[in-house]
Amino acid sequence: MTLNITLEYDPAIVDQTLSETDTMMSEHYMAVGVSAIQCVNLALQAAGSPVVNRILDIPCGHGRVLRHLKARFPDAHIDASDLDADGVAFCASQFGVNPILSTPELTQGNLPGNYDLIWVGSLLTHVGRPTFQRWMAYLTSNLSPTGVAVFSMHGRYSAVLNETFPYIARDIWDGVIQPMFETTGYGYADYVEGDVGLHGVIEADYGISLAKPEIIIADAAAVPDSRIVLYSERGWIGHHDVIALAKPGYAV
């Protein structure tokens, strides 16, 4: 069954200007953004959050989701953050948002905080479990008292998709990620030269993760000063699992 979640904006008004250096372009580009807004709306409803004045999109890339956030929340202040300086600059110039260049270790950055909404699409999908735990806690700590952080993860369905569209070298998937996933509930390995997800960049501690829902939920439940308001398996574009955290002090 498909839930009829009102978008509260017309996707037709979204700025469709694309950067020539955007590595995420595909036939589903605009649909990915629409689905992200559906996830955001669900999380805000679940948290009972009354207003969104300050937004962080991290990693913003070249605005695949950010352009939809701008249309959905036209009066909000939006910070666009990424390691990709070209993407951050494009988002700032094209969409009129505030640029924040990120750092390889996210917690060493300088986020102003007090966000009513943080969208974290396809970031924790690329890190190991200790980093996932650390970054989820850090970003959640940057919420306003009524804010919501929405994270995407590679859940069980990603293992199914990998059979047709491999994320990483087959020997690494079969020999490292899948066994870790089966035994611990969280598999991870760094990218290596030639992997399709690299987009020309190879860095340590950047690869592919695969996590079971119970592990994602357990780690989210351990985040200080927070509460889980939503878990949606395959919630983003029918692929990524989505989990949303909010501050505990706001009574629904």
Contacts in CASP RR format, 6 or more apart in sequence:
PFRMAT RR
TARGET T0000
AUTHOR 0000-0000-0000
METHOD contacts of the structure
MODEL  1
MTLNITLEYDPAIVDQTLSETDTMMSEHYMAVGVSAIQCVNLALQAAGSP
VVNRILDIPCGHGRVLRHLKARFPDAHIDASDLDADGVAFCASQFGVNPI
LSTPELTQGNLPGNYDLIWVGSLLTHVGRPTFQRWMAYLTSNLSPTGVAV
FSMHGRYSAVLNETFPYIARDIWDGVIQPMFETTGYGYADYVEGDVGLHG
VIEADYGISLAKPEIIIADAAAVPDSRIVLYSERGWIGHHDVIALAKPGY
AV
3 42 0 8 1.000
5 38 0 8 1.000
5 41 0 8 1.000
5 42 0 8 1.000
6 41 0 8 1.000
7 34 0 8 1.000
7 37 0 8 1.000
7 38 0 8 1.000
7 41 0 8 1.000
7 72 0 8 1.000
8 41 0 8 1.000
8 72 0 8 1.000
9 37 0 8 1.000
9 68 0 8 1.000
9 71 0 8 1.000
9 72 0 8 1.000
10 71 0 8 1.000
11 30 0 8 1.000
11 34 0 8 1.000
11 68 0 8 1.000
11 71 0 8 1.000
13 71 0 8 1.000
14 30 0 8 1.000
14 67 0 8 1.000
14 68 0 8 1.000
14 70 0 8 1.000
14 71 0 8 1.000
15 67 0 8 1.000
15 70 0 8 1.000
15 71 0 8 1.000
15 94 0 8 1.000
15 95 0 8 1.000
16 30 0 8 1.000
16 67 0 8 1.000
17 94 0 8 1.000
18 25 0 8 1.000
18 29 0 8 1.000
18 62 0 8 1.000
19 62 0 8 1.000
19 86 0 8 1.000
19 87 0 8 1.000
19 90 0 8 1.000
19 94 0 8 1.000
21 62 0 8 1.000
21 86 0 8 1.000
21 87 0 8 1.000
21 90 0 8 1.000
22 61 0 8 1.000
22 62 0 8 1.000
22 63 0 8 1.000
22 64 0 8 1.000
22 87 0 8 1.000
22 90 0 8 1.000
23 199 0 8 1.000
24 61 0 8 1.000
24 62 0 8 1.000
24 64 0 8 1.000
28 237 0 8 1.000
29 64 0 8 1.000
31 237 0 8 1.000
32 64 0 8 1.000
32 65 0 8 1.000
32 236 0 8 1.000
32 237 0 8 1.000
33 64 0 8 1.000
33 65 0 8 1.000
33 67 0 8 1.000
33 68 0 8 1.000
34 68 0 8 1.000
35 235 0 8 1.000
35 236 0 8 1.000
35 237 0 8 1.000
35 238 0 8 1.000
36 65 0 8 1.000
36 68 0 8 1.000
36 69 0 8 1.000
36 119 0 8 1.000
36 121 0 8 1.000
36 236 0 8 1.000
36 237 0 8 1.000
37 68 0 8 1.000
37 69 0 8 1.000
37 72 0 8 1.000
39 150 0 8 1.000
39 152 0 8 1.000
39 232 0 8 1.000
39 235 0 8 1.000
39 236 0 8 1.000
39 242 0 8 1.000
39 244 0 8 1.000
40 69 0 8 1.000
40 72 0 8 1.000
40 117 0 8 1.000
40 119 0 8 1.000
40 150 0 8 1.000
42 230 0 8 1.000
42 232 0 8 1.000
42 244 0 8 1.000
43 148 0 8 1.000
43 150 0 8 1.000
43 229 0 8 1.000
43 230 0 8 1.000
43 242 0 8 1.000
43 244 0 8 1.000
43 246 0 8 1.000
44 52 0 8 1.000
44 117 0 8 1.000
44 148 0 8 1.000
46 229 0 8 1.000
46 230 0 8 1.000
46 244 0 8 1.000
47 146 0 8 1.000
47 147 0 8 1.000
47 148 0 8 1.000
47 229 0 8 1.000
47 230 0 8 1.000
47 244 0 8 1.000
47 246 0 8 1.000
47 250 0 8 1.000
47 252 0 8 1.000
48 146 0 8 1.000
48 250 0 8 1.000
48 252 0 8 1.000
49 116 0 8 1.000
49 117 0 8 1.000
49 146 0 8 1.000
49 147 0 8 1.000
49 148 0 8 1.000
49 246 0 8 1.000
49 250 0 8 1.000
50 146 0 8 1.000
51 116 0 8 1.000
51 146 0 8 1.000
52 73 0 8 1.000
52 76 0 8 1.000
52 116 0 8 1.000
52 117 0 8 1.000
53 75 0 8 1.000
53 76 0 8 1.000
53 77 0 8 1.000
53 116 0 8 1.000
54 76 0 8 1.000
54 77 0 8 1.000
54 79 0 8 1.000
54 113 0 8 1.000
54 114 0 8 1.000
54 115 0 8 1.000
54 116 0 8 1.000
54 117 0 8 1.000
54 144 0 8 1.000
55 69 0 8 1.000
55 73 0 8 1.000
55 76 0 8 1.000
55 77 0 8 1.000
55 78 0 8 1.000
55 79 0 8 1.000
55 115 0 8 1.000
55 116 0 8 1.000
55 117 0 8 1.000
55 118 0 8 1.000
55 119 0 8 1.000
56 78 0 8 1.000
56 79 0 8 1.000
56 81 0 8 1.000
56 111 0 8 1.000
56 113 0 8 1.000
56 115 0 8 1.000
56 117 0 8 1.000
56 118 0 8 1.000
56 119 0 8 1.000
56 139 0 8 1.000
56 142 0 8 1.000
57 63 0 8 1.000
57 65 0 8 1.000
57 66 0 8 1.000
57 69 0 8 1.000
57 78 0 8 1.000
57 79 0 8 1.000
57 80 0 8 1.000
57 81 0 8 1.000
57 91 0 8 1.000
57 97 0 8 1.000
57 119 0 8 1.000
58 81 0 8 1.000
58 82 0 8 1.000
58 102 0 8 1.000
58 106 0 8 1.000
58 118 0 8 1.000
58 119 0 8 1.000
58 120 0 8 1.000
58 123 0 8 1.000
58 139 0 8 1.000
59 81 0 8 1.000
59 82 0 8 1.000
59 83 0 8 1.000
59 84 0 8 1.000
59 102 0 8 1.000
59 121 0 8 1.000
59 122 0 8 1.000
59 123 0 8 1.000
60 66 0 8 1.000
60 80 0 8 1.000
60 81 0 8 1.000
60 82 0 8 1.000
60 87 0 8 1.000
60 88 0 8 1.000
60 91 0 8 1.000
61 80 0 8 1.000
61 82 0 8 1.000
61 84 0 8 1.000
61 87 0 8 1.000
61 88 0 8 1.000
61 91 0 8 1.000
62 84 0 8 1.000
62 86 0 8 1.000
62 87 0 8 1.000
62 90 0 8 1.000
62 91 0 8 1.000
63 80 0 8 1.000
63 87 0 8 1.000
63 90 0 8 1.000
63 91 0 8 1.000
63 95 0 8 1.000
65 119 0 8 1.000
65 121 0 8 1.000
66 78 0 8 1.000
66 80 0 8 1.000
66 91 0 8 1.000
66 95 0 8 1.000
66 97 0 8 1.000
67 95 0 8 1.000
69 76 0 8 1.000
69 78 0 8 1.000
69 117 0 8 1.000
69 119 0 8 1.000
70 78 0 8 1.000
70 95 0 8 1.000
70 96 0 8 1.000
70 97 0 8 1.000
73 117 0 8 1.000
76 116 0 8 1.000
76 117 0 8 1.000
77 98 0 8 1.000
78 95 0 8 1.000
78 97 0 8 1.000
78 98 0 8 1.000
79 97 0 8 1.000
79 98 0 8 1.000
79 99 0 8 1.000
79 100 0 8 1.000
79 111 0 8 1.000
79 112 0 8 1.000
79 115 0 8 1.000
80 88 0 8 1.000
80 91 0 8 1.000
80 92 0 8 1.000
80 95 0 8 1.000
80 97 0 8 1.000
80 98 0 8 1.000
80 99 0 8 1.000
80 100 0 8 1.000
81 88 0 8 1.000
81 99 0 8 1.000
81 100 0 8 1.000
81 101 0 8 1.000
81 102 0 8 1.000
81 111 0 8 1.000
82 88 0 8 1.000
82 101 0 8 1.000
82 102 0 8 1.000
83 101 0 8 1.000
83 102 0 8 1.000
83 103 0 8 1.000
83 104 0 8 1.000
85 101 0 8 1.000
88 99 0 8 1.000
88 100 0 8 1.000
88 101 0 8 1.000
89 99 0 8 1.000
91 97 0 8 1.000
91 99 0 8 1.000
92 98 0 8 1.000
92 99 0 8 1.000
100 110 0 8 1.000
100 111 0 8 1.000
102 109 0 8 1.000
103 109 0 8 1.000
104 203 0 8 1.000
104 205 0 8 1.000
106 134 0 8 1.000
106 135 0 8 1.000
106 138 0 8 1.000
106 139 0 8 1.000
107 134 0 8 1.000
107 135 0 8 1.000
107 138 0 8 1.000
111 142 0 8 1.000
113 142 0 8 1.000
113 143 0 8 1.000
113 144 0 8 1.000
114 142 0 8 1.000
114 143 0 8 1.000
114 144 0 8 1.000
115 142 0 8 1.000
115 143 0 8 1.000
115 144 0 8 1.000
115 147 0 8 1.000
115 149 0 8 1.000
116 143 0 8 1.000
116 144 0 8 1.000
116 146 0 8 1.000
116 147 0 8 1.000
116 148 0 8 1.000
117 147 0 8 1.000
117 148 0 8 1.000
117 149 0 8 1.000
117 150 0 8 1.000
118 139 0 8 1.000
118 140 0 8 1.000
118 142 0 8 1.000
118 143 0 8 1.000
118 147 0 8 1.000
118 148 0 8 1.000
118 149 0 8 1.000
118 150 0 8 1.000
119 150 0 8 1.000
120 139 0 8 1.000
120 149 0 8 1.000
120 150 0 8 1.000
120 151 0 8 1.000
120 152 0 8 1.000
121 150 0 8 1.000
121 151 0 8 1.000
121 152 0 8 1.000
121 236 0 8 1.000
121 240 0 8 1.000
122 152 0 8 1.000
122 240 0 8 1.000
123 135 0 8 1.000
123 151 0 8 1.000
123 152 0 8 1.000
124 132 0 8 1.000
124 135 0 8 1.000
124 136 0 8 1.000
124 151 0 8 1.000
124 152 0 8 1.000
124 153 0 8 1.000
124 209 0 8 1.000
125 152 0 8 1.000
125 153 0 8 1.000
125 154 0 8 1.000
125 158 0 8 1.000
125 208 0 8 1.000
125 209 0 8 1.000
125 240 0 8 1.000
126 206 0 8 1.000
126 207 0 8 1.000
126 208 0 8 1.000
126 209 0 8 1.000
127 135 0 8 1.000
127 188 0 8 1.000
127 205 0 8 1.000
127 206 0 8 1.000
127 207 0 8 1.000
127 209 0 8 1.000
128 186 0 8 1.000
128 187 0 8 1.000
128 188 0 8 1.000
128 205 0 8 1.000
128 209 0 8 1.000
129 186 0 8 1.000
129 187 0 8 1.000
129 188 0 8 1.000
129 209 0 8 1.000
129 211 0 8 1.000
129 215 0 8 1.000
129 219 0 8 1.000
131 205 0 8 1.000
132 186 0 8 1.000
132 209 0 8 1.000
132 211 0 8 1.000
132 219 0 8 1.000
133 219 0 8 1.000
133 222 0 8 1.000
136 149 0 8 1.000
136 151 0 8 1.000
136 219 0 8 1.000
136 220 0 8 1.000
136 223 0 8 1.000
136 245 0 8 1.000
137 223 0 8 1.000
137 224 0 8 1.000
139 149 0 8 1.000
139 151 0 8 1.000
140 149 0 8 1.000
140 223 0 8 1.000
140 225 0 8 1.000
140 226 0 8 1.000
140 245 0 8 1.000
141 224 0 8 1.000
141 225 0 8 1.000
142 149 0 8 1.000
143 149 0 8 1.000
143 245 0 8 1.000
143 246 0 8 1.000
143 247 0 8 1.000
144 247 0 8 1.000
145 247 0 8 1.000
145 249 0 8 1.000
145 250 0 8 1.000
146 246 0 8 1.000
146 247 0 8 1.000
146 250 0 8 1.000
147 246 0 8 1.000
147 247 0 8 1.000
147 250 0 8 1.000
148 229 0 8 1.000
148 244 0 8 1.000
148 245 0 8 1.000
148 246 0 8 1.000
149 244 0 8 1.000
149 245 0 8 1.000
149 246 0 8 1.000
150 230 0 8 1.000
150 242 0 8 1.000
150 243 0 8 1.000
150 244 0 8 1.000
151 242 0 8 1.000
151 243 0 8 1.000
151 244 0 8 1.000
151 245 0 8 1.000
152 236 0 8 1.000
152 240 0 8 1.000
152 241 0 8 1.000
152 242 0 8 1.000
153 209 0 8 1.000
153 211 0 8 1.000
153 216 0 8 1.000
153 240 0 8 1.000
153 241 0 8 1.000
153 242 0 8 1.000
153 243 0 8 1.000
154 208 0 8 1.000
154 209 0 8 1.000
154 210 0 8 1.000
154 211 0 8 1.000
154 240 0 8 1.000
154 241 0 8 1.000
155 210 0 8 1.000
155 211 0 8 1.000
155 212 0 8 1.000
155 213 0 8 1.000
155 216 0 8 1.000
155 233 0 8 1.000
155 234 0 8 1.000
155 240 0 8 1.000
155 241 0 8 1.000
156 212 0 8 1.000
156 213 0 8 1.000
156 233 0 8 1.000
156 241 0 8 1.000
157 233 0 8 1.000
157 234 0 8 1.000
157 238 0 8 1.000
157 239 0 8 1.000
157 241 0 8 1.000
158 167 0 8 1.000
158 210 0 8 1.000
158 239 0 8 1.000
158 240 0 8 1.000
159 178 0 8 1.000
159 181 0 8 1.000
159 210 0 8 1.000
161 239 0 8 1.000
162 173 0 8 1.000
166 173 0 8 1.000
166 196 0 8 1.000
167 173 0 8 1.000
167 195 0 8 1.000
167 196 0 8 1.000
167 197 0 8 1.000
167 208 0 8 1.000
168 177 0 8 1.000
168 189 0 8 1.000
168 191 0 8 1.000
168 192 0 8 1.000
168 195 0 8 1.000
168 196 0 8 1.000
168 197 0 8 1.000
168 207 0 8 1.000
168 208 0 8 1.000
169 192 0 8 1.000
169 194 0 8 1.000
169 195 0 8 1.000
172 189 0 8 1.000
172 192 0 8 1.000
173 189 0 8 1.000
173 208 0 8 1.000
176 187 0 8 1.000
176 188 0 8 1.000
176 189 0 8 1.000
177 187 0 8 1.000
177 188 0 8 1.000
177 189 0 8 1.000
177 208 0 8 1.000
177 209 0 8 1.000
177 210 0 8 1.000
178 187 0 8 1.000
178 210 0 8 1.000
180 186 0 8 1.000
180 187 0 8 1.000
180 188 0 8 1.000
181 187 0 8 1.000
181 210 0 8 1.000
181 211 0 8 1.000
181 212 0 8 1.000
184 215 0 8 1.000
185 211 0 8 1.000
185 212 0 8 1.000
185 214 0 8 1.000
185 215 0 8 1.000
186 209 0 8 1.000
186 210 0 8 1.000
186 211 0 8 1.000
186 212 0 8 1.000
186 215 0 8 1.000
187 209 0 8 1.000
187 210 0 8 1.000
187 211 0 8 1.000
188 207 0 8 1.000
188 208 0 8 1.000
188 209 0 8 1.000
188 210 0 8 1.000
189 207 0 8 1.000
189 208 0 8 1.000
190 204 0 8 1.000
190 205 0 8 1.000
190 206 0 8 1.000
190 207 0 8 1.000
191 197 0 8 1.000
191 198 0 8 1.000
191 202 0 8 1.000
191 206 0 8 1.000
191 207 0 8 1.000
191 208 0 8 1.000
192 202 0 8 1.000
193 202 0 8 1.000
195 207 0 8 1.000
211 241 0 8 1.000
213 231 0 8 1.000
213 233 0 8 1.000
213 241 0 8 1.000
216 231 0 8 1.000
216 241 0 8 1.000
216 243 0 8 1.000
217 228 0 8 1.000
217 231 0 8 1.000
217 243 0 8 1.000
220 226 0 8 1.000
220 228 0 8 1.000
220 243 0 8 1.000
220 245 0 8 1.000
221 228 0 8 1.000
223 245 0 8 1.000
225 247 0 8 1.000
225 248 0 8 1.000
226 245 0 8 1.000
226 246 0 8 1.000
226 247 0 8 1.000
226 248 0 8 1.000
227 245 0 8 1.000
227 246 0 8 1.000
227 247 0 8 1.000
227 248 0 8 1.000
228 243 0 8 1.000
228 244 0 8 1.000
228 245 0 8 1.000
229 244 0 8 1.000
229 245 0 8 1.000
229 246 0 8 1.000
230 242 0 8 1.000
230 243 0 8 1.000
230 244 0 8 1.000
231 241 0 8 1.000
231 242 0 8 1.000
231 243 0 8 1.000
231 244 0 8 1.000
232 241 0 8 1.000
232 242 0 8 1.000
232 243 0 8 1.000
233 241 0 8 1.000
234 240 0 8 1.000
234 241 0 8 1.000
235 241 0 8 1.000
235 242 0 8 1.000
236 242 0 8 1.000
END
